[in-house]
Amino acid sequence: MNRKIVNIIICETSHIIFEGLTRILNNSINTCAIHFANNMNEMQQLNLRYNADIVILNPVLIQNITKDFLSIQKEFTTTHWLGIVYNHIDQPLLSLFEGIIYINESPGEINALIKKMLTIENPLHNQIPQNETLSEREIEVLKLLVNGNANKEIADKLNISINTVITHRKNISQKTGIKSVSGLTIYAVVNNYISVDTM
């Protein structure tokens, strides 16, 4: 029985980190092909060639090109995007990823995250265009949500009840087809509801 090869791109400038991640992944996923990219252009070319299941990316490489990164994510809707973090990165940048691998995590934790990504669908994949657009209030809730506000904080800022916030969040998820905050963040930026610079 043929098993699908899992294509993983590691976009990282450090060969030591690349080699370490490669060893960890090869020990847990028998049918994976791991590709090395030194920069975003190389990553895009590899993704066009291999249609990667997962890209593990150093967020430092997208600090000044977040809009380009969001466009790339929109282009490769079946790819899962993970950040590899080993120094301080601002939360708004981290929110653009579906998951984060921290440098001090154990091989077991890293493998668990990779396997989880392989079992879920990217929030932008097969996104069905909806006839319904978000209401002005839903857009306000969305903006506050992707900027890290909890339900109570959103309720206080908009002077509405927590139950109303929860209802708006359900409506937003139904209309967009996206449930995760990271997916909604990408959606909000791509649709110009928020700017990455203001997050």
C-alpha positions in Angstrom: 0.0 0.0 0.0 1.4 3.4 -1.0 1.4 6.1 1.6 1.2 9.7 0.7 4.5 11.5 1.0 4.2 14.5 3.4 6.1 17.5 1.9 7.5 19.8 4.5 9.4 23.0 3.7 11.6 24.5 6.4 12.3 28.2 5.6 15.1 29.1 8.0 18.6 30.7 7.7 20.2 28.5 10.3 21.4 25.1 9.0 21.7 23.9 12.6 18.0 24.5 13.2 17.1 23.0 9.8 19.2 19.8 10.5 17.8 19.5 14.0 14.2 19.8 12.8 14.8 17.4 10.0 16.2 14.8 12.3 13.2 15.1 14.7 10.7 14.9 11.8 12.3 12.0 10.1 12.2 10.0 13.3 8.5 10.4 13.6 7.1 10.7 10.1 8.4 7.8 7.9 7.0 9.1 4.7 8.1 12.8 4.7 10.2 14.7 2.3 11.8 17.8 3.9 13.0 20.7 1.8 15.3 23.6 2.8 14.6 27.2 1.8 16.9 30.0 2.8 14.4 32.8 2.1 10.8 33.5 1.0 11.5 33.3 -2.7 13.1 29.9 -2.4 10.2 28.8 -0.2 7.6 29.9 -2.8 9.5 28.1 -5.6 9.6 24.9 -3.6 5.9 25.2 -2.7 5.0 25.6 -6.3 7.0 22.5 -7.1 6.0 20.2 -4.2 2.7 21.7 -3.0 3.9 21.5 0.6 1.6 20.1 3.3 3.5 22.2 6.0 5.8 25.2 5.9 7.8 25.8 9.0 9.0 29.4 8.8 11.1 31.7 10.9 8.8 34.8 11.5 11.9 37.1 11.3 11.9 36.4 7.5 8.4 38.0 7.1 8.7 40.9 9.6 8.8 43.6 6.9 6.8 41.8 4.2 3.7 40.7 6.1 1.4 41.7 3.3 3.4 39.6 0.8 3.2 36.7 3.3 -0.6 37.0 3.5 -0.8 36.9 -0.3 1.4 33.8 -0.3 -0.8 32.1 2.3 -3.9 33.0 0.1 -2.2 31.4 -2.9 -1.3 28.1 -1.1 -4.5 27.4 0.6 -3.8 23.7 1.3 -0.5 24.5 3.1 -0.3 24.7 6.9 2.0 27.5 8.2 4.0 27.1 11.4 6.4 29.5 12.9 9.7 28.4 14.4 10.6 30.8 17.3 13.8 31.1 19.2 13.8 34.8 20.1 11.2 37.5 20.9 8.6 37.9 18.2 5.7 40.3 18.5 2.3 38.6 19.0 0.6 40.2 15.9 3.2 38.5 13.7 2.8 35.2 15.5 -1.0 35.4 15.0 -0.4 34.9 11.2 0.6 31.3 11.8 -1.6 28.3 12.6 0.8 27.1 15.2 4.2 27.9 16.8 7.2 25.6 17.4 9.4 27.0 20.2 13.0 26.1 20.1 13.0 24.6 23.6 10.1 22.2 22.9 10.7 18.5 23.1 10.7 16.3 19.9 7.4 14.8 21.2 5.7 18.2 21.4 7.0 19.1 17.9 5.8 15.9 16.4 2.4 16.2 18.1 1.9 19.6 16.5 3.0 18.4 13.1 0.7 15.4 13.2 -2.2 17.6 14.4 -1.6 19.9 11.4 -1.7 16.9 9.0 -5.2 16.0 10.3 -6.9 19.3 10.1 -7.8 21.5 7.1 -6.2 24.9 6.5 -8.9 27.5 7.3 -8.5 29.1 3.9 -8.8 25.8 1.9 -12.1 25.4 0.1 -13.4 28.6 1.5 -16.8 29.0 0.0 -17.7 32.6 -1.0 -20.6 33.6 1.1 -23.6 35.7 -0.2 -23.8 37.3 3.3 -21.2 39.9 4.1 -20.2 40.8 7.6 -22.3 43.5 9.3 -20.7 46.6 10.7 -21.0 45.2 14.2 -19.5 41.9 13.2 -16.6 43.7 11.6 -16.0 45.6 14.9 -16.1 42.4 16.8 -13.7 40.8 14.3 -11.2 43.6 14.6 -11.2 43.4 18.4 -11.0 39.6 18.4 -7.9 39.4 16.1 -6.2 42.1 18.1 -6.3 39.8 21.1 -9.3 40.9 23.0 -11.3 38.3 25.0 -15.1 38.1 24.9 -15.5 40.2 28.0 -13.1 42.9 26.8 -15.0 43.1 23.4 -18.3 43.3 25.3 -17.0 46.2 27.5 -15.5 48.1 24.6 -18.6 47.8 22.4 -21.1 48.2 25.4 -22.8 44.9 24.6 -23.4 41.7 26.5 -21.0 38.7 26.4 -23.8 36.6 24.9 -24.1 39.1 22.1 -20.3 38.9 21.5 -20.6 35.1 21.3 -23.5 35.3 18.9 -21.5 37.7 16.7 -18.5 35.3 16.8 -20.7 32.4 15.7 -22.1 34.5 12.8 -18.6 35.5 11.8 -17.5 31.9 11.7 -20.5 30.8 9.8 -20.2 33.6 7.2 -16.4 33.1 6.7 -16.2 29.4 7.2 -13.2 30.1 9.6 -13.1 29.1 13.3 -9.6 29.8 14.4 -8.3 33.2 15.5 -5.3 32.8 13.2 -7.5 32.1 10.3 -9.7 35.0 11.1 -6.7 37.2 11.3 -5.6 36.3 7.8 -9.2 36.8 6.6 -9.4 40.3 8.2 -6.1 41.4 6.7 -6.8 40.0 3.2 -10.2 41.7 3.2 -8.7 45.0 4.5 -10.7 45.0 7.7 -7.4 45.5 9.6 -3.9 46.5 8.7 -1.0 44.4 9.9 0.7 47.7 10.8 -2.0 48.5 13.3 -2.1 45.1 15.1 
